[in-house]
Amino acid sequence: MFWAFDPLSLTLKGEAMITNKNVKYYEKLSSKRTEWLFIALTILFLLLFVWRVNTRGMNALAVVFLIFSCLFLFYAVNYRTLIIRITANNLKLAFGIFTWTVPLNNIESCDLDEIPTLMKYGGAGIHFMMIRKRYRASFDFLEYPRVVIAFKKKAGPVQDISFSTRQPEEVLRIIREAISK
C-alpha cells in the first residue's frame, strides 16, 4: 500500500525499493482552502448536533447532524494531500486511504480537463461523474488545474480519470512520451 514517499532514500513505505530512473514524476498537492472548508463544515454540523441535543434531546435530526460532522471530519483528514506518482509502468494517485493505479499501457490519451464550470468547481476530494457520456473518477482540489486521462479499457465502469496538479503541462508531457513508446 502506498503511504508516503521519501525522496532522499527513494523508498515508498509499504512498497519495494525503487530506483530514481523509475520515478518520472512525483507531486504532493494540498489545499488550505479545501482543508478549511471541510473543517468549517465539521464544526458547523458538530455545533448543530450540540444545539439540537440541548434543545430537543437526542433524536433523529441530532444523529443526522452528528453523522454529517463525522463525515466532514473524515474528509478533512483524508483529503488533505493528493500524491501523484508516475513511474515507467504506471500512474498512481493517492488521496488518504484511497489509491488508484493506472497502467501506462492502458492510457489512450491525456489532455487538460475542460469541463463545465459547475462540474469543475462542484467539489473537492474524489467524485464520480458523467462527462460527455463517459463515466469519470476525479481526484481533485478546487483551485488547481486538472489533467484527464482516457482509458483504452475501462476500469469497472470508469472510462476516464482526472486529477489536480500544479504542473499540468509537465504531467501531460511525461504521460504522452510514455504512451507514444
OpenMM code with the backbone's topology and positions (N, CA, C; nanometers):
from openmm import Vec3, app, unit

residues = "MET PHE TRP ALA PHE ASP PRO LEU SER LEU THR LEU LYS GLY GLU ALA MET ILE THR ASN LYS ASN VAL LYS TYR TYR GLU LYS LEU SER SER LYS ARG THR GLU TRP LEU PHE ILE ALA LEU THR ILE LEU PHE LEU LEU LEU PHE VAL TRP ARG VAL ASN THR ARG GLY MET ASN ALA LEU ALA VAL VAL PHE LEU ILE PHE SER CYS LEU PHE LEU PHE TYR ALA VAL ASN TYR ARG THR LEU ILE ILE ARG ILE THR ALA ASN ASN LEU LYS LEU ALA PHE GLY ILE PHE THR TRP THR VAL PRO LEU ASN ASN ILE GLU SER CYS ASP LEU ASP GLU ILE PRO THR LEU MET LYS TYR GLY GLY ALA GLY ILE HIS PHE MET MET ILE ARG LYS ARG TYR ARG ALA SER PHE ASP PHE LEU GLU TYR PRO ARG VAL VAL ILE ALA PHE LYS LYS LYS ALA GLY PRO VAL GLN ASP ILE SER PHE SER THR ARG GLN PRO GLU GLU VAL LEU ARG ILE ILE ARG GLU ALA ILE SER LYS".split()
positions = [
    Vec3(0.0835, -0.1180, 0.0000),
    Vec3(0.0000, 0.0000, 0.0000),
    Vec3(0.0877, 0.1239, 0.0000),
    Vec3(0.0515, 0.2248, -0.0743),
    Vec3(0.1307, 0.3453, -0.0921),
    Vec3(0.0920, 0.4484, 0.0123),
    Vec3(0.1839, 0.4860, 0.0984),
    Vec3(0.1522, 0.5830, 0.2036),
    Vec3(0.2322, 0.7110, 0.1918),
    Vec3(0.3623, 0.7018, 0.1749),
    Vec3(0.4439, 0.8226, 0.1705),
    Vec3(0.5692, 0.7976, 0.0889),
    Vec3(0.6298, 0.9048, 0.0443),
    Vec3(0.7488, 0.8972, -0.0385),
    Vec3(0.8633, 0.9661, 0.0332),
    Vec3(0.9756, 0.9019, 0.0405),
    Vec3(1.0949, 0.9607, 0.0988),
    Vec3(1.1927, 0.9845, -0.0153),
    Vec3(1.2013, 1.1107, -0.0668),
    Vec3(1.2838, 1.1353, -0.1842),
    Vec3(1.4330, 1.1142, -0.1600),
    Vec3(1.4792, 1.1210, -0.0354),
    Vec3(1.6209, 1.1018, -0.0083),
    Vec3(1.6631, 0.9568, -0.0258),
    Vec3(1.5832, 0.8639, 0.0250),
    Vec3(1.6204, 0.7238, 0.0119),
    Vec3(1.5495, 0.6557, -0.1044),
    Vec3(1.4578, 0.7287, -0.1687),
    Vec3(1.3821, 0.6762, -0.2816),
    Vec3(1.3075, 0.5487, -0.2474),
    Vec3(1.2476, 0.5468, -0.1299),
    Vec3(1.1654, 0.4324, -0.0932),
    Vec3(1.0213, 0.4771, -0.0796),
    Vec3(0.9342, 0.3874, -0.1072),
    Vec3(0.7923, 0.4085, -0.0826),
    Vec3(0.7567, 0.3200, 0.0345),
    Vec3(0.7099, 0.3803, 0.1413),
    Vec3(0.6722, 0.2994, 0.2561),
    Vec3(0.5603, 0.2057, 0.2143),
    Vec3(0.5771, 0.0797, 0.2429),
    Vec3(0.4770, -0.0188, 0.2046),
    Vec3(0.5040, -0.0789, 0.0675),
    Vec3(0.6056, -0.0287, -0.0056),
    Vec3(0.6405, -0.0831, -0.1355),
    Vec3(0.7893, -0.1137, -0.1385),
    Vec3(0.8292, -0.1877, -0.2364),
    Vec3(0.9704, -0.2256, -0.2502),
    Vec3(1.0540, -0.1044, -0.2892),
    Vec3(1.1844, -0.1160, -0.2695),
    Vec3(1.2786, -0.0113, -0.3082),
    Vec3(1.2690, 0.0125, -0.4583),
    Vec3(1.2726, 0.1375, -0.4985),
    Vec3(1.2688, 0.1699, -0.6403),
    Vec3(1.3934, 0.2501, -0.6750),
    Vec3(1.4240, 0.2562, -0.8028),
    Vec3(1.5387, 0.3353, -0.8441),
    Vec3(1.4913, 0.4712, -0.8924),
    Vec3(1.5793, 0.5670, -0.8877),
    Vec3(1.5465, 0.7030, -0.9265),
    Vec3(1.4963, 0.7117, -1.0698),
    Vec3(1.5495, 0.6280, -1.1599),
    Vec3(1.5078, 0.6353, -1.3001),
    Vec3(1.3649, 0.5864, -1.3207),
    Vec3(1.3108, 0.5075, -1.2297),
    Vec3(1.1733, 0.4591, -1.2439),
    Vec3(1.0696, 0.5655, -1.2118),
    Vec3(1.1014, 0.6578, -1.1226),
    Vec3(1.0071, 0.7645, -1.0885),
    Vec3(1.0271, 0.8790, -1.1871),
    Vec3(0.9286, 0.8974, -1.2741),
    Vec3(0.9356, 1.0020, -1.3759),
    Vec3(0.8805, 1.1340, -1.3226),
    Vec3(0.7847, 1.1243, -1.2300),
    Vec3(0.7206, 1.2446, -1.1757),
    Vec3(0.6647, 1.2136, -1.0382),
    Vec3(0.6799, 1.3076, -0.9475),
    Vec3(0.6243, 1.2960, -0.8133),
    Vec3(0.5753, 1.4338, -0.7691),
    Vec3(0.4529, 1.4370, -0.7157),
    Vec3(0.3982, 1.5631, -0.6657),
    Vec3(0.3100, 1.5344, -0.5450),
    Vec3(0.3253, 1.6176, -0.4446),
    Vec3(0.2421, 1.6115, -0.3251),
    Vec3(0.1646, 1.7429, -0.3221),
    Vec3(0.0343, 1.7336, -0.3364),
    Vec3(-0.0507, 1.8502, -0.3538),
    Vec3(-0.1468, 1.8618, -0.2366),
    Vec3(-0.1603, 1.9830, -0.1836),
    Vec3(-0.2587, 2.0052, -0.0773),
    Vec3(-0.3279, 2.1386, -0.1008),
    Vec3(-0.4357, 2.1610, -0.0274),
    Vec3(-0.5149, 2.2816, -0.0455),
    Vec3(-0.5648, 2.3306, 0.0897),
    Vec3(-0.5166, 2.4450, 0.1322),
    Vec3(-0.5657, 2.5042, 0.2576),
    Vec3(-0.7132, 2.5405, 0.2444),
    Vec3(-0.7544, 2.5868, 0.1267),
    Vec3(-0.8950, 2.6242, 0.1047),
    Vec3(-0.9869, 2.5037, 0.1266),
    Vec3(-0.9513, 2.3906, 0.0680),
    Vec3(-1.0319, 2.2702, 0.0831),
    Vec3(-1.0283, 2.2197, 0.2268),
    Vec3(-0.9103, 2.2206, 0.2869),
    Vec3(-0.8972, 2.1754, 0.4254),
    Vec3(-0.9849, 2.2597, 0.5189),
    Vec3(-0.9784, 2.3914, 0.5027),
    Vec3(-1.0593, 2.4781, 0.5888),
    Vec3(-1.2094, 2.4643, 0.5604),
    Vec3(-1.2467, 2.4399, 0.4373),
    Vec3(-1.3878, 2.4155, 0.4055),
    Vec3(-1.4394, 2.2943, 0.4815),
    Vec3(-1.3649, 2.1834, 0.4767),
    Vec3(-1.4082, 2.0621, 0.5453),
    Vec3(-1.4058, 2.0788, 0.6975),
    Vec3(-1.3088, 2.1514, 0.7506),
    Vec3(-1.3043, 2.1775, 0.8955),
    Vec3(-1.4235, 2.2629, 0.9365),
    Vec3(-1.4543, 2.3665, 0.8577),
    Vec3(-1.5689, 2.4527, 0.8892),
    Vec3(-1.6997, 2.3733, 0.8871),
    Vec3(-1.7162, 2.2839, 0.7895),
    Vec3(-1.8372, 2.2020, 0.7833),
    Vec3(-1.8433, 2.1034, 0.8999),
    Vec3(-1.7287, 2.0501, 0.9402),
    Vec3(-1.7241, 1.9613, 1.0574),
    Vec3(-1.7734, 2.0355, 1.1808),
    Vec3(-1.7204, 2.1548, 1.2026),
    Vec3(-1.7573, 2.2352, 1.3198),
    Vec3(-1.9035, 2.2775, 1.3129),
    Vec3(-1.9491, 2.3199, 1.1958),
    Vec3(-2.0887, 2.3608, 1.1794),
    Vec3(-2.1841, 2.2479, 1.2196),
    Vec3(-2.1631, 2.1287, 1.1662),
    Vec3(-2.2534, 2.0179, 1.1982),
    Vec3(-2.2375, 1.9689, 1.3418),
    Vec3(-2.1178, 1.9820, 1.3979),
    Vec3(-2.0994, 1.9482, 1.5391),
    Vec3(-2.1765, 2.0466, 1.6276),
    Vec3(-2.1705, 2.1750, 1.5944),
    Vec3(-2.2470, 2.2759, 1.6698),
    Vec3(-2.3973, 2.2539, 1.6545),
    Vec3(-2.4418, 2.2190, 1.5351),
    Vec3(-2.5842, 2.1888, 1.5152),
    Vec3(-2.6261, 2.0669, 1.5976),
    Vec3(-2.5384, 1.9669, 1.6038),
    Vec3(-2.5652, 1.8491, 1.6868),
    Vec3(-2.5804, 1.8887, 1.8339),
    Vec3(-2.4849, 1.9654, 1.8862),
    Vec3(-2.4892, 2.0083, 2.0270),
    Vec3(-2.6140, 2.0911, 2.0525),
    Vec3(-2.6452, 2.1850, 1.9629),
    Vec3(-2.7653, 2.2676, 1.9780),
    Vec3(-2.8904, 2.1803, 1.9814),
    Vec3(-2.8995, 2.0848, 1.8901),
    Vec3(-3.0193, 2.0004, 1.8828),
    Vec3(-3.0348, 1.9140, 2.0078),
    Vec3(-2.9242, 1.8573, 2.0560),
    Vec3(-2.9302, 1.7750, 2.1772),
    Vec3(-2.9719, 1.8605, 2.2969),
    Vec3(-2.9213, 1.9837, 2.3060),
    Vec3(-2.9546, 2.0727, 2.4178),
    Vec3(-3.0983, 2.1222, 2.4127),
    Vec3(-3.1557, 2.1391, 2.2924),
    Vec3(-3.2915, 2.1924, 2.2824),
    Vec3(-3.4002, 2.0853, 2.2742),
    Vec3(-3.3728, 1.9743, 2.2097),
    Vec3(-3.4754, 1.8707, 2.1886),
    Vec3(-3.4353, 1.7331, 2.2390),
    Vec3(-3.3130, 1.7211, 2.2862),
    Vec3(-3.2657, 1.5891, 2.3280),
    Vec3(-3.2140, 1.5115, 2.2081),
    Vec3(-3.1675, 1.3933, 2.2356),
    Vec3(-3.1134, 1.3091, 2.1280),
    Vec3(-3.2293, 1.2553, 2.0447),
    Vec3(-3.2326, 1.2929, 1.9167),
    Vec3(-3.3365, 1.2444, 1.8260),
    Vec3(-3.2759, 1.2203, 1.6884),
    Vec3(-3.3590, 1.1884, 1.5924),
    Vec3(-3.3103, 1.1525, 1.4586),
    Vec3(-3.2315, 1.2663, 1.3939),
    Vec3(-3.2792, 1.3889, 1.4066),
    Vec3(-3.2086, 1.5014, 1.3457),
    Vec3(-3.0719, 1.5235, 1.4116),
    Vec3(-3.0645, 1.5061, 1.5426),
    Vec3(-2.9356, 1.5178, 1.6124),
    Vec3(-2.8372, 1.4131, 1.5592),
    Vec3(-2.8851, 1.2925, 1.5375),
    Vec3(-2.7999, 1.1859, 1.4841),
    Vec3(-2.7524, 1.2215, 1.3433),
    Vec3(-2.8417, 1.2769, 1.2619),
    Vec3(-2.8039, 1.3194, 1.1265),
    Vec3(-2.6934, 1.4250, 1.1334),
    Vec3(-2.7076, 1.5244, 1.2219),
    Vec3(-2.6040, 1.6270, 1.2380),
    Vec3(-2.4716, 1.5651, 1.2820),
    Vec3(-2.4761, 1.4691, 1.3722),
    Vec3(-2.3544, 1.4031, 1.4186),
    Vec3(-2.2890, 1.3226, 1.3059),
    Vec3(-2.3692, 1.2541, 1.2266),
    Vec3(-2.3168, 1.1770, 1.1136),
    Vec3(-2.2487, 1.2705, 1.0131),
    Vec3(-2.3128, 1.3835, 0.9810),
    Vec3(-2.2512, 1.4792, 0.8888),
    Vec3(-2.1222, 1.5366, 0.9457),
    Vec3(-2.1194, 1.5639, 1.0738),
    Vec3(-1.9974, 1.6140, 1.1373),
    Vec3(-1.8841, 1.5118, 1.1243),
    Vec3(-1.9141, 1.3867, 1.1516),
    Vec3(-1.8128, 1.2805, 1.1391),
    Vec3(-1.7684, 1.2636, 0.9940),
    Vec3(-1.8619, 1.2721, 0.9013),
    Vec3(-1.8295, 1.2599, 0.7594),
    Vec3(-1.7320, 1.3696, 0.7158),
    Vec3(-1.7607, 1.4939, 0.7548),
    Vec3(-1.6723, 1.6031, 0.7153),
    Vec3(-1.5393, 1.5990, 0.7895),
    Vec3(-1.5370, 1.5435, 0.9097),
    Vec3(-1.4096, 1.5221, 0.9790),
    Vec3(-1.3243, 1.4221, 0.9004),
    Vec3(-1.3868, 1.3152, 0.8544),
    Vec3(-1.3165, 1.2180, 0.7700),
    Vec3(-1.2620, 1.2863, 0.6440),
    Vec3(-1.3442, 1.3688, 0.5796),
    Vec3(-1.2994, 1.4415, 0.4606),
    Vec3(-1.1803, 1.5308, 0.4929),
    Vec3(-1.1882, 1.6037, 0.6051),
    Vec3(-1.0795, 1.6955, 0.6436),
    Vec3(-0.9482, 1.6211, 0.6620),
    Vec3(-0.9544, 1.5015, 0.7176),
    Vec3(-0.8335, 1.4227, 0.7413),
    Vec3(-0.7893, 1.3509, 0.6137),
    Vec3(-0.8808, 1.2846, 0.5460),
    Vec3(-0.8462, 1.2005, 0.4315),
    Vec3(-0.8067, 1.2803, 0.3073),
    Vec3(-0.8725, 1.3919, 0.2818),
    Vec3(-0.8499, 1.4662, 0.1583),
    Vec3(-0.7570, 1.5853, 0.1771),
    Vec3(-0.6611, 1.5731, 0.2681),
    Vec3(-0.5625, 1.6796, 0.2907),
    Vec3(-0.4566, 1.6830, 0.1817),
    Vec3(-0.4127, 1.5669, 0.1356),
    Vec3(-0.2994, 1.5596, 0.0436),
    Vec3(-0.3265, 1.4598, -0.0687),
    Vec3(-0.3037, 1.5043, -0.1903),
    Vec3(-0.3093, 1.4183, -0.3079),
    Vec3(-0.1657, 1.3914, -0.3510),
    Vec3(-0.1312, 1.2651, -0.3635),
    Vec3(0.0026, 1.2277, -0.4079),
    Vec3(-0.0084, 1.1696, -0.5484),
    Vec3(0.0714, 1.2270, -0.6386),
    Vec3(0.0746, 1.1836, -0.7783),
    Vec3(0.2136, 1.1267, -0.8044),
    Vec3(0.2165, 1.0056, -0.8567),
    Vec3(0.3451, 0.9434, -0.8883),
    Vec3(0.3333, 0.8746, -1.0235),
    Vec3(0.4259, 0.9101, -1.1127),
    Vec3(0.4318, 0.8456, -1.2436),
    Vec3(0.5652, 0.7717, -1.2507),
    Vec3(0.5560, 0.6426, -1.2773),
    Vec3(0.6771, 0.5611, -1.2943),
    Vec3(0.6840, 0.5172, -1.4404),
    Vec3(0.7797, 0.4353, -1.4699),
    Vec3(0.7937, 0.3826, -1.6055),
    Vec3(0.6743, 0.2955, -1.6448),
    Vec3(0.6004, 0.2428, -1.5448),
    Vec3(0.4916, 0.1492, -1.5734),
    Vec3(0.3511, 0.2009, -1.5446),
    Vec3(0.3373, 0.2948, -1.4498),
    Vec3(0.2019, 0.3351, -1.4123),
    Vec3(0.1938, 0.4768, -1.3575),
    Vec3(0.0702, 0.5219, -1.3471),
    Vec3(0.0339, 0.6464, -1.2819),
    Vec3(-0.0392, 0.6058, -1.1552),
    Vec3(0.0036, 0.6589, -1.0413),
    Vec3(-0.0619, 0.6237, -0.9159),
    Vec3(-0.1058, 0.7513, -0.8455),
    Vec3(-0.2346, 0.7548, -0.8076),
    Vec3(-0.2919, 0.8662, -0.7340),
    Vec3(-0.3299, 0.8159, -0.5956),
    Vec3(-0.2930, 0.8894, -0.4928),
    Vec3(-0.3280, 0.8510, -0.3558),
    Vec3(-0.3879, 0.9707, -0.2846),
    Vec3(-0.5081, 0.9524, -0.2346),
    Vec3(-0.5792, 1.0540, -0.1574),
    Vec3(-0.6140, 0.9882, -0.0239),
    Vec3(-0.5295, 1.0058, 0.0765),
    Vec3(-0.5534, 0.9419, 0.2050),
    Vec3(-0.5540, 0.7908, 0.1912),
    Vec3(-0.6619, 0.7274, 0.2339),
    Vec3(-0.6696, 0.5810, 0.2302),
    Vec3(-0.7067, 0.5261, 0.0928),
    Vec3(-0.7397, 0.6145, -0.0009),
    Vec3(-0.7818, 0.5714, -0.1342),
    Vec3(-0.6695, 0.5883, -0.2357),
    Vec3(-0.6444, 0.4842, -0.3143),
    Vec3(-0.5448, 0.4920, -0.4209),
    Vec3(-0.6053, 0.4420, -0.5515),
    Vec3(-0.5499, 0.4911, -0.6607),
    Vec3(-0.5919, 0.4457, -0.7933),
    Vec3(-0.4656, 0.4342, -0.8772),
    Vec3(-0.4446, 0.3178, -0.9356),
    Vec3(-0.3284, 0.2942, -1.0200),
    Vec3(-0.3742, 0.2681, -1.1627),
    Vec3(-0.3143, 0.3396, -1.2560),
    Vec3(-0.3453, 0.3231, -1.3972),
    Vec3(-0.2182, 0.2767, -1.4683),
    Vec3(-0.2178, 0.1564, -1.5233),
    Vec3(-0.1022, 0.1141, -1.6034),
    Vec3(-0.0882, 0.2075, -1.7246),
    Vec3(0.0322, 0.2507, -1.7523),
    Vec3(0.0519, 0.3429, -1.8653),
    Vec3(0.0089, 0.2805, -1.9976),
    Vec3(0.0160, 0.1484, -2.0081),
    Vec3(-0.0269, 0.0840, -2.1337),
    Vec3(-0.1793, 0.0793, -2.1481),
    Vec3(-0.2527, 0.1275, -2.0479),
    Vec3(-0.3989, 0.1372, -2.0585),
    Vec3(-0.4442, 0.2812, -2.0825),
    Vec3(-0.3506, 0.3707, -2.1107),
    Vec3(-0.3865, 0.5109, -2.1363),
    Vec3(-0.3986, 0.5331, -2.2862),
    Vec3(-0.5179, 0.5722, -2.3261),
    Vec3(-0.5445, 0.6024, -2.4673),
    Vec3(-0.4978, 0.7433, -2.5017),
    Vec3(-0.5338, 0.8398, -2.4152),
    Vec3(-0.4965, 0.9795, -2.4395),
    Vec3(-0.4988, 1.0564, -2.3080),
    Vec3(-0.4408, 1.1764, -2.3117),
    Vec3(-0.4440, 1.2644, -2.1954),
    Vec3(-0.4505, 1.4081, -2.2441),
    Vec3(-0.5131, 1.4924, -2.1639),
    Vec3(-0.5294, 1.6322, -2.2028),
    Vec3(-0.5627, 1.7149, -2.0797),
    Vec3(-0.5641, 1.8471, -2.0971),
    Vec3(-0.6137, 1.9330, -1.9904),
    Vec3(-0.7623, 1.9071, -1.9757),
    Vec3(-0.8113, 1.9113, -1.8538),
    Vec3(-0.9521, 1.8831, -1.8271),
    Vec3(-1.0339, 2.0096, -1.8470),
    Vec3(-1.1140, 2.0105, -1.9505),
    Vec3(-1.2035, 2.1228, -1.9789),
    Vec3(-1.3469, 2.0728, -1.9638),
    Vec3(-1.4086, 2.1081, -1.8521),
    Vec3(-1.5459, 2.0657, -1.8259),
    Vec3(-1.6284, 2.1868, -1.7852),
    Vec3(-1.7611, 2.1749, -1.7833),
    Vec3(-1.8460, 2.2873, -1.7434),
    Vec3(-1.8083, 2.3395, -1.6040),
    Vec3(-1.8215, 2.4697, -1.5850),
    Vec3(-1.7803, 2.5371, -1.4618),
    Vec3(-1.8417, 2.4752, -1.3377),
    Vec3(-1.9700, 2.4465, -1.3403),
    Vec3(-2.0357, 2.3893, -1.2223),
    Vec3(-1.9731, 2.2556, -1.1845),
    Vec3(-1.9388, 2.1754, -1.2816),
    Vec3(-1.8753, 2.0465, -1.2519),
    Vec3(-1.7298, 2.0651, -1.2097),
    Vec3(-1.6638, 2.1652, -1.2663),
    Vec3(-1.5236, 2.1904, -1.2335),
    Vec3(-1.5092, 2.2343, -1.0879),
    Vec3(-1.5987, 2.3185, -1.0401),
    Vec3(-1.5895, 2.3717, -0.9043),
    Vec3(-1.6945, 2.3119, -0.8117),
    Vec3(-1.7449, 2.1951, -0.8475),
    Vec3(-1.8523, 2.1325, -0.7723),
    Vec3(-1.8087, 2.0508, -0.6523),
    Vec3(-1.6817, 2.0517, -0.6182),
    Vec3(-1.6397, 1.9776, -0.5006),
    Vec3(-1.4922, 1.9452, -0.5031),
    Vec3(-1.4454, 1.8952, -0.3912),
    Vec3(-1.3059, 1.8547, -0.3777),
    Vec3(-1.3039, 1.7152, -0.3180),
    Vec3(-1.1949, 1.6447, -0.3417),
    Vec3(-1.1848, 1.5073, -0.2942),
    Vec3(-1.1948, 1.4132, -0.4118),
    Vec3(-1.2666, 1.3045, -0.3943),
    Vec3(-1.2869, 1.2067, -0.5016),
    Vec3(-1.4346, 1.2075, -0.5382),
    Vec3(-1.4636, 1.2242, -0.6656),
    Vec3(-1.6018, 1.2163, -0.7137),
    Vec3(-1.6072, 1.1299, -0.8384),
    Vec3(-1.7288, 1.0895, -0.8669),
    Vec3(-1.7561, 1.0130, -0.9878),
    Vec3(-1.8674, 1.0867, -1.0599),
    Vec3(-1.8501, 1.1073, -1.1915),
    Vec3(-1.9485, 1.1846, -1.2676),
    Vec3(-1.9462, 1.1458, -1.4141),
    Vec3(-2.0518, 1.1814, -1.4838),
    Vec3(-2.0621, 1.1591, -1.6275),
    Vec3(-2.0214, 1.2881, -1.6983),
    Vec3(-1.9232, 1.2791, -1.7879),
    Vec3(-1.8792, 1.3928, -1.8683),
    Vec3(-1.8763, 1.3470, -2.0137),
    Vec3(-1.9553, 1.4137, -2.0974),
    Vec3(-1.9624, 1.3797, -2.2402),
    Vec3(-1.9864, 1.2302, -2.2639),
    Vec3(-2.0808, 1.1770, -2.1892),
    Vec3(-2.1234, 1.0364, -2.1987),
    Vec3(-2.0142, 0.9363, -2.1610),
    Vec3(-1.9165, 0.9821, -2.0821),
    Vec3(-1.8105, 0.8934, -2.0320),
    Vec3(-1.8077, 0.9062, -1.8803),
    Vec3(-1.8015, 0.7909, -1.8128),
    Vec3(-1.8005, 0.7887, -1.6670),
    Vec3(-1.6587, 0.8146, -1.6176),
    Vec3(-1.6448, 0.9100, -1.5240),
    Vec3(-1.5144, 0.9570, -1.4819),
    Vec3(-1.4989, 0.9563, -1.3310),
    Vec3(-1.3793, 0.9180, -1.2862),
    Vec3(-1.3384, 0.9354, -1.1472),
    Vec3(-1.2517, 1.0610, -1.1447),
    Vec3(-1.2682, 1.1414, -1.0409),
    Vec3(-1.1934, 1.2660, -1.0335),
    Vec3(-1.1314, 1.2814, -0.8948),
    Vec3(-1.0005, 1.2999, -0.8904),
    Vec3(-0.9247, 1.3247, -0.7678),
    Vec3(-0.8824, 1.4704, -0.7744),
    Vec3(-0.9501, 1.5593, -0.7001),
    Vec3(-0.9162, 1.6987, -0.7221),
    Vec3(-0.9368, 1.7914, -0.6027),
    Vec3(-0.8726, 1.9063, -0.6165),
    Vec3(-0.8914, 2.0224, -0.5296),
    Vec3(-0.9547, 2.1305, -0.6158),
    Vec3(-1.0143, 2.2287, -0.5508),
    Vec3(-1.0877, 2.3316, -0.6239),
    Vec3(-0.9991, 2.4265, -0.7041),
    Vec3(-0.8831, 2.4630, -0.6515),
    Vec3(-0.8087, 2.5736, -0.7119),
    Vec3(-0.6966, 2.5365, -0.8085),
    Vec3(-0.6790, 2.4102, -0.8394),
    Vec3(-0.5710, 2.3699, -0.9287),
    Vec3(-0.6252, 2.3214, -1.0630),
    Vec3(-0.5460, 2.3373, -1.1700),
    Vec3(-0.5890, 2.2803, -1.2983),
    Vec3(-0.5877, 2.1280, -1.2909),
    Vec3(-0.6591, 2.0663, -1.3849),
    Vec3(-0.6692, 1.9201, -1.3863),
    Vec3(-0.6279, 1.8632, -1.5203),
    Vec3(-0.5794, 1.7400, -1.5125),
    Vec3(-0.5454, 1.6603, -1.6292),
    Vec3(-0.6480, 1.5476, -1.6350),
    Vec3(-0.6908, 1.5117, -1.7555),
    Vec3(-0.7829, 1.3996, -1.7717),
    Vec3(-0.7148, 1.2916, -1.8563),
    Vec3(-0.7306, 1.1683, -1.8115),
    Vec3(-0.6728, 1.0503, -1.8766),
    Vec3(-0.7880, 0.9644, -1.9278),
    Vec3(-0.7851, 0.9302, -2.0552),
    Vec3(-0.8850, 0.8385, -2.1131),
    Vec3(-0.8238, 0.6986, -2.1178),
    Vec3(-0.9000, 0.6001, -2.0718),
    Vec3(-0.8519, 0.4618, -2.0686),
    Vec3(-0.8806, 0.3913, -2.2012),
    Vec3(-0.7925, 0.3005, -2.2385),
    Vec3(-0.8192, 0.2109, -2.3517),
    Vec3(-0.9257, 0.1102, -2.3109),
    Vec3(-0.9082, 0.0535, -2.1920),
    Vec3(-1.0011, -0.0460, -2.1384),
    Vec3(-1.0543, 0.0074, -2.0054),
    Vec3(-1.1867, 0.0052, -1.9900),
    Vec3(-1.2489, 0.0581, -1.8691),
    Vec3(-1.1983, -0.0130, -1.7432),
    Vec3(-1.1970, 0.0618, -1.6331),
    Vec3(-1.1687, 0.0050, -1.5010),
    Vec3(-1.3037, -0.0008, -1.4306),
    Vec3(-1.3700, -0.1153, -1.4381),
    Vec3(-1.5089, -0.1235, -1.3927),
    Vec3(-1.5902, -0.0360, -1.4866),
    Vec3(-1.6740, 0.0534, -1.4321),
    Vec3(-1.7498, 0.1428, -1.5195),
    Vec3(-1.6721, 0.2690, -1.5590),
    Vec3(-1.5555, 0.2919, -1.4976),
    Vec3(-1.4799, 0.4159, -1.5175),
    Vec3(-1.4026, 0.4121, -1.6491),
    Vec3(-1.4242, 0.5162, -1.7315),
    Vec3(-1.3588, 0.5281, -1.8616),
    Vec3(-1.2475, 0.6321, -1.8618),
    Vec3(-1.2565, 0.7296, -1.7711),
    Vec3(-1.1587, 0.8381, -1.7614),
    Vec3(-1.1279, 0.8638, -1.6148),
    Vec3(-1.0102, 0.9228, -1.5907),
    Vec3(-0.9788, 0.9705, -1.4566),
    Vec3(-0.9153, 1.1078, -1.4719),
    Vec3(-0.9540, 1.1998, -1.3845),
    Vec3(-0.8927, 1.3324, -1.3858),
    Vec3(-0.8344, 1.3594, -1.2480),
    Vec3(-0.7332, 1.4461, -1.2445),
    Vec3(-0.6705, 1.4795, -1.1172),
    Vec3(-0.6078, 1.6181, -1.1243),
    Vec3(-0.6036, 1.6838, -1.0103),
    Vec3(-0.5431, 1.8151, -0.9986),
    Vec3(-0.3923, 1.8029, -0.9960),
    Vec3(-0.3266, 1.9065, -1.0463),
    Vec3(-0.1808, 1.9137, -1.0421),
    Vec3(-0.1379, 2.0593, -1.0562),
    Vec3(-0.0245, 2.0932, -0.9971),
    Vec3(0.0318, 2.2273, -1.0145),
    Vec3(0.1000, 2.2409, -1.1505),
    Vec3(0.1403, 2.1288, -1.2087),
    Vec3(0.2193, 2.1299, -1.3317),
    Vec3(0.1552, 2.0443, -1.4411),
    Vec3(0.0392, 2.0852, -1.4900),
    Vec3(-0.0298, 2.0001, -1.5886),
    Vec3(0.0500, 1.9775, -1.7171),
    Vec3(0.1228, 2.0786, -1.7649),
    Vec3(0.1996, 2.0613, -1.8882),
    Vec3(0.3088, 1.9554, -1.8716),
    Vec3(0.3755, 1.9556, -1.7559),
    Vec3(0.4807, 1.8571, -1.7300),
    Vec3(0.4215, 1.7165, -1.7201),
    Vec3(0.3100, 1.7030, -1.6494),
    Vec3(0.2431, 1.5727, -1.6372),
    Vec3(0.2014, 1.5217, -1.7750),
    Vec3(0.1414, 1.6096, -1.8548),
    Vec3(0.0985, 1.5699, -1.9892),
    Vec3(0.2178, 1.5281, -2.0752),
    Vec3(0.3266, 1.6027, -2.0676),
    Vec3(0.4457, 1.5694, -2.1457),
    Vec3(0.4980, 1.4309, -2.1094),
    Vec3(0.5083, 1.4020, -1.9795),
    Vec3(0.5618, 1.2729, -1.9337),
    Vec3(0.4708, 1.1579, -1.9765),
    Vec3(0.3407, 1.1754, -1.9592),
    Vec3(0.2467, 1.0683, -1.9961),
    Vec3(0.2450, 1.0481, -2.1480),
    Vec3(0.2448, 1.1575, -2.2237),
    Vec3(0.2434, 1.1441, -2.3698),
    Vec3(0.3690, 1.0745, -2.4213),
    Vec3(0.4832, 1.1080, -2.3618),
    Vec3(0.6077, 1.0395, -2.4003),
    Vec3(0.5984, 0.8896, -2.3695),
    Vec3(0.5446, 0.8580, -2.2526),
    Vec3(0.5360, 0.7165, -2.2114),
    Vec3(0.4404, 0.6369, -2.3003),
    Vec3(0.3283, 0.6956, -2.3381),
    Vec3(0.2306, 0.6185, -2.4165),
    Vec3(0.2632, 0.6167, -2.5650),
    Vec3(0.3543, 0.7019, -2.6096),
    Vec3(0.3911, 0.7015, -2.7512),
    Vec3(0.4954, 0.5944, -2.7825),
    Vec3(0.5537, 0.5348, -2.6801),
    Vec3(0.6572, 0.4315, -2.7000),
    Vec3(0.5971, 0.3000, -2.7394),
] * unit.nanometer
topology = app.Topology()
chain = topology.addChain("A")
for resn in residues:
    res = topology.addResidue(resn, chain)
    for name in ("N", "CA", "C"):
        topology.addAtom(name, app.Element.getBySymbol(name[0]), res)
